[in-house]
Amino acid sequence: MTESTDEKAETVAAEDSGPATADTAGQAVVVAFGQTMKTLRVRAGLEREEFGRRIGYSASTIASYEQARRIPSPRTIERADEVLDAGGLLTVWKEQVERAQYPVFFQGMAKLEKEALELLAYDTHVLNGLLQTEKYTRAVLDMRRPVLDQETVEQRVAARLARQDIFSRWPAPLLSFVLEEAALRHPWGGKSVHRGQLEQLLLIGEKQNVEMQVMPTDREHNAGVDGAFTVITRKDGMRFVYTEAQGTSALQTEPEQTTLAAARYGIIRSQALPSRESLDFVERLLRSL
């Protein structure tokens, strides 16, 4: 029996809005993975330094993986499985470990991004994570209150950058971003970081599968008055609407709401500057810094 559309929607929504203990569950996965890696390394008779050398990391990084203080990338897990001749005992953890690197409120959305056929994002205050440079991401995370510990910052920086694989995926998904002028002008991290971020936007905006538009603050009409949101369409045609605020998120799957959100996004696009004018706008802003 095939899974119904409603059941699929409920599954994704549940993954995104799991219980308060989901962070603890994610940490338990990382701990279990680290213990498994250590057991296999010891069984293979390798010291951390030698094992790290073979997979391209320092002994201290290997210790961080084994002690669940850092989360390895999927490629690192594959390499470790190969070096330790683990026969898949490590790679079987890959999807769960990758999922654990995201804050619980974003895990469902991170999964959807990997399956996206089309992604439409409207951002108002901070640039979309898919567009951020490493330094910009770090600056934004450093602004969080309560303050995030350094391990968490490093984990989230790595996770956010990993999401940008969406730009090199093939077949290429269709990506559209409408950015409020305020988000472009906010100098998170200082002038140097700001310049680097604007330069990255210009590079991304030239990609064939990307449409980038700016919503100037002097626009009299803007259908985005209710704030930032993302509309994402999966390869099976199912559409979702993601919103996020203050460490919480919502993932809507009801067809009427997702259709309205997509229509709203279309109106916002029509009210913003066209793509070429938007890139010219970013170039002028960059020259002014």
C-alpha positions as CSV (number, residue, x, y, z in Angstrom):
1,M,0.0,0.0,0.0
2,T,1.4,3.4,-0.9
3,E,1.5,6.2,1.6
4,S,-1.2,8.8,1.1
5,T,-0.4,12.5,0.5
6,D,-1.9,13.4,3.9
7,E,0.2,10.8,5.6
8,K,3.3,12.1,3.9
9,A,2.5,15.6,5.1
10,E,1.9,14.5,8.6
11,T,5.3,12.7,8.6
12,V,7.3,15.7,7.5
13,A,5.4,18.0,9.8
14,A,6.1,15.6,12.7
15,E,9.8,15.5,11.9
16,D,10.0,19.2,11.9
17,S,8.1,19.9,15.1
18,G,9.2,17.0,17.3
19,P,9.0,17.0,21.0
20,A,11.2,19.1,23.3
21,T,13.5,16.1,23.9
22,A,14.4,15.9,20.2
23,D,17.7,17.8,20.8
24,T,18.6,15.3,23.5
25,A,17.7,12.5,21.1
26,G,19.9,14.0,18.4
27,Q,22.8,14.2,20.9
28,A,22.2,10.6,21.8
29,V,22.7,9.7,18.1
30,V,26.0,11.6,18.0
31,V,27.2,10.0,21.2
32,A,26.4,6.5,19.9
33,F,28.1,7.2,16.7
34,G,31.2,8.5,18.5
35,Q,31.4,5.4,20.7
36,T,31.0,3.2,17.6
37,M,33.8,5.0,15.8
38,K,36.1,4.7,18.8
39,T,35.4,1.0,19.3
40,L,36.1,0.3,15.6
41,R,39.3,2.4,15.7
42,V,40.6,0.6,18.8
43,R,39.7,-2.8,17.2
44,A,41.8,-1.7,14.2
45,G,44.7,-1.0,16.4
46,L,44.9,2.7,15.4
47,E,45.8,5.6,17.6
48,R,43.8,8.8,17.1
49,E,46.8,10.5,15.4
50,E,47.3,7.8,12.8
51,F,43.5,7.4,12.2
52,G,43.2,11.1,11.8
53,R,46.1,11.3,9.4
54,R,44.4,8.6,7.2
55,I,41.1,10.5,7.0
56,G,42.6,14.0,6.9
57,Y,42.1,15.3,10.5
58,S,44.1,16.0,13.6
59,A,44.0,13.7,16.7
60,S,42.1,16.4,18.6
61,T,39.4,16.4,15.9
62,I,39.0,12.7,16.1
63,A,38.7,13.0,19.8
64,S,35.9,15.6,19.3
65,Y,34.1,13.1,17.0
66,E,34.4,10.3,19.5
67,Q,33.4,12.4,22.4
68,A,30.4,13.8,20.5
69,R,31.7,17.4,20.7
70,R,31.7,17.7,16.9
71,I,29.6,16.2,14.1
72,P,31.5,14.7,11.1
73,S,30.3,15.3,7.6
74,P,28.8,12.5,5.5
75,R,32.0,12.3,3.5
76,T,34.1,12.0,6.6
77,I,31.9,9.2,7.9
78,E,32.3,7.4,4.5
79,R,36.0,7.8,4.7
80,A,36.2,6.6,8.3
81,D,34.1,3.5,7.4
82,E,36.5,2.7,4.6
83,V,39.7,3.2,6.6
84,L,38.4,1.2,9.5
85,D,37.1,-1.6,7.2
86,A,33.8,-1.2,9.1
87,G,31.6,-2.8,6.4
88,G,28.9,-0.1,6.7
89,L,28.8,0.0,10.5
90,L,29.6,3.7,10.4
91,T,27.8,4.7,7.2
92,V,24.5,3.3,8.5
93,W,24.6,6.3,10.9
94,K,25.2,8.9,8.2
95,E,21.7,10.2,7.7
96,Q,20.9,10.3,11.4
97,V,24.2,12.0,12.3
98,E,23.7,14.6,9.5
99,R,20.2,15.3,10.7
100,A,21.5,15.9,14.3
101,Q,23.7,18.8,13.2
102,Y,20.6,21.0,12.7
103,P,18.6,22.6,15.5
104,V,15.5,20.6,16.0
105,F,13.2,23.3,14.7
106,F,15.0,23.2,11.3
107,Q,15.5,19.5,10.8
108,G,12.4,19.0,8.7
109,M,13.2,21.9,6.4
110,A,16.8,20.7,5.9
111,K,15.5,17.4,4.7
112,L,13.1,19.1,2.3
113,E,15.9,21.3,0.8
114,K,17.6,18.1,-0.3
115,E,14.5,17.0,-2.1
116,A,13.5,20.4,-3.6
117,L,12.4,20.8,-7.2
118,E,11.7,24.5,-6.5
119,L,12.4,26.8,-3.6
120,L,11.0,30.3,-3.2
121,A,12.4,32.3,-0.3
122,Y,11.4,35.8,1.0
123,D,13.7,37.2,3.7
124,T,13.3,40.4,5.7
125,H,15.9,40.8,8.4
126,V,18.7,38.3,7.9
127,L,19.8,36.8,4.6
128,N,18.7,33.3,3.8
129,G,21.1,30.7,5.1
130,L,21.5,29.3,1.6
131,L,23.1,32.6,0.6
132,Q,25.3,33.3,3.6
133,T,29.1,33.3,3.6
134,E,30.9,31.5,6.4
135,K,31.9,34.8,8.1
136,Y,28.3,36.2,7.8
137,T,26.9,33.0,9.3
138,R,29.4,33.1,12.2
139,A,28.6,36.8,12.9
140,V,24.8,36.1,13.0
141,L,25.2,33.1,15.3
142,D,27.5,35.1,17.6
143,M,24.7,37.6,18.0
144,R,22.3,35.0,19.4
145,R,21.1,35.5,23.0
146,P,21.4,33.5,25.1
147,V,24.9,33.0,23.8
148,L,25.7,29.8,21.9
149,D,28.7,27.8,23.0
150,Q,31.5,27.6,20.5
151,E,31.0,24.0,19.7
152,T,27.4,24.7,18.8
153,V,28.4,27.7,16.7
154,E,31.0,25.6,14.7
155,Q,28.4,22.8,14.2
156,R,25.8,25.2,12.9
157,V,28.3,27.0,10.6
158,A,29.3,23.7,9.1
159,A,25.7,22.6,8.7
160,R,24.6,25.9,7.1
161,L,27.4,25.8,4.6
162,A,26.7,22.1,3.7
163,R,23.1,23.1,2.7
164,Q,24.6,25.2,-0.1
165,D,25.2,22.1,-2.0
166,I,21.8,22.9,-3.4
167,F,23.5,25.3,-5.9
168,S,25.6,22.6,-7.4
169,R,23.1,19.8,-7.5
170,W,22.0,18.2,-10.8
171,P,19.3,18.3,-12.1
172,A,19.4,21.9,-10.8
173,P,16.4,23.0,-8.7
174,L,14.7,26.3,-9.5
175,L,15.7,28.8,-6.8
176,S,14.2,32.3,-6.2
177,F,15.1,34.7,-3.5
178,V,13.5,38.1,-2.7
179,L,15.6,40.1,-0.2
180,E,14.4,43.1,1.7
181,E,16.8,46.0,1.4
182,A,17.1,46.2,5.2
183,A,18.6,42.7,5.2
184,L,21.1,43.8,2.5
185,R,22.2,46.9,4.4
186,H,22.6,45.3,7.9
187,P,26.4,45.1,8.5
188,W,26.5,41.8,10.4
189,G,30.1,41.2,11.4
190,G,31.4,44.6,10.2
191,K,32.4,46.2,6.9
192,S,34.7,43.4,5.6
193,V,32.1,40.7,6.3
194,H,29.4,42.8,4.7
195,R,31.4,43.3,1.6
196,G,32.2,39.6,1.3
197,Q,28.5,38.8,1.7
198,L,27.4,41.2,-1.0
199,E,30.1,39.8,-3.4
200,Q,28.7,36.3,-2.8
201,L,25.2,37.5,-3.6
202,L,26.4,38.8,-6.9
203,L,28.0,35.5,-7.8
204,I,25.0,33.4,-6.8
205,G,22.6,35.8,-8.6
206,E,24.3,35.1,-11.9
207,K,23.6,31.3,-11.7
208,Q,21.2,30.2,-14.4
209,N,18.8,28.4,-12.0
210,V,18.7,31.4,-9.6
211,E,16.5,34.5,-9.6
212,M,17.4,37.1,-7.0
213,Q,15.4,40.2,-6.4
214,V,15.5,43.1,-4.0
215,M,12.5,44.7,-2.3
216,P,13.5,48.4,-1.8
217,T,12.3,49.9,1.5
218,D,10.6,52.8,-0.3
219,R,8.1,50.5,-2.0
220,E,4.6,51.6,-1.2
221,H,3.1,48.2,-1.7
222,N,4.6,44.9,-0.3
223,A,2.6,41.8,0.1
224,G,5.3,40.5,2.5
225,V,4.0,42.4,5.5
226,D,3.5,39.2,7.5
227,G,7.2,38.4,7.4
228,A,9.7,35.9,6.0
229,F,8.6,32.6,4.6
230,T,9.8,29.9,2.2
231,V,7.7,27.9,-0.3
232,I,9.3,24.6,-1.3
233,T,8.1,22.1,-3.8
234,R,9.3,18.5,-3.6
235,K,10.1,16.3,-6.6
236,D,6.8,14.4,-6.1
237,G,4.9,17.7,-6.5
238,M,4.0,18.2,-2.9
239,R,4.4,21.8,-1.6
240,F,5.3,23.1,1.8
241,V,5.5,26.5,3.5
242,Y,8.1,27.1,6.1
243,T,8.2,30.0,8.6
244,E,10.6,30.5,11.5
245,A,10.8,33.0,14.4
246,Q,12.5,33.0,17.8
247,G,13.8,29.5,17.7
248,T,10.5,28.0,16.7
249,S,9.1,27.0,13.2
250,A,6.0,25.9,11.4
251,L,5.8,23.7,8.3
252,Q,2.4,24.0,6.6
253,T,1.2,21.3,4.2
254,E,-2.5,22.1,3.8
255,P,-3.0,22.6,0.0
256,E,-5.1,25.8,0.4
257,Q,-2.4,27.5,2.6
258,T,0.5,26.4,0.4
259,T,-1.3,27.6,-2.8
260,L,-2.0,31.0,-1.2
261,A,1.6,31.3,0.0
262,A,2.9,30.6,-3.5
263,A,0.5,33.2,-4.9
264,R,1.6,35.7,-2.3
265,Y,5.2,35.1,-3.2
266,G,4.3,35.8,-6.8
267,I,2.8,39.1,-5.8
268,I,5.9,40.0,-3.8
269,R,8.1,39.2,-6.8
270,S,6.0,41.5,-9.0
271,Q,6.4,44.3,-6.5
272,A,10.2,43.9,-6.1
273,L,12.9,45.1,-8.5
274,P,13.5,42.8,-11.5
275,S,16.5,40.5,-11.3
276,R,19.0,42.6,-13.4
277,E,18.0,45.8,-11.6
278,S,18.3,43.9,-8.3
279,L,21.9,42.8,-9.0
280,D,22.7,46.4,-10.1
281,F,21.3,47.5,-6.7
282,V,23.6,45.1,-4.9
283,E,26.6,46.3,-6.9
284,R,25.8,50.0,-6.0
285,L,25.5,49.1,-2.4
286,L,28.8,47.2,-2.5
287,R,30.6,50.2,-4.2
288,S,29.3,52.5,-1.4
289,L,31.0,50.6,1.4
